[in-house]
Amino acid sequence: MAKGKDVRIRVILQCVSCVRKGANEELAGISRYSTQKNRHNTPGQLELRKFCRYCRKHTIHDEIKK
């Protein structure tokens, strides 16, 4: 099986609110999660509510490119 034809791909989710704050805040850091998605069922970008340890609350995490 060719590597580029896989249906399930690995994606990285990044906290939206941490990116907006920037590195000037006291709690500098960006919460990231790694997961998989089915390319055929979700062709668009993945967006999930996950716990951000830097914000200390559940926030929206968007898919980023590798």
DAKA-V408377 format. One record per backbone hydrogen bond with DSSP energy under -1.0 kcal/mol. CO is the residue of the C=O (numbers start at 1). NH is the residue of the N-H. E is the energy in kcal/mol with one decimal. If there is no record, write none. Layout:
{{CO NH E} {CO NH E}}
This chain:
{{7 39 -3.0} {9 37 -2.3} {11 35 -2.4} {12 64 -2.5} {13 33 -2.5} {14 62 -2.4} {15 19 -1.0} {16 20 -1.5} {17 21 -1.5} {18 22 -1.5} {26 28 -1.5} {31 15 -2.2} {33 13 -3.5} {35 11 -3.1} {37 9 -2.4} {38 42 -2.2} {46 63 -1.5} {48 61 -3.5} {50 59 -2.7} {52 56 -1.6} {52 57 -1.1} {57 52 -2.4} {59 50 -2.3} {60 16 -2.3} {61 48 -2.2} {62 14 -3.0}}
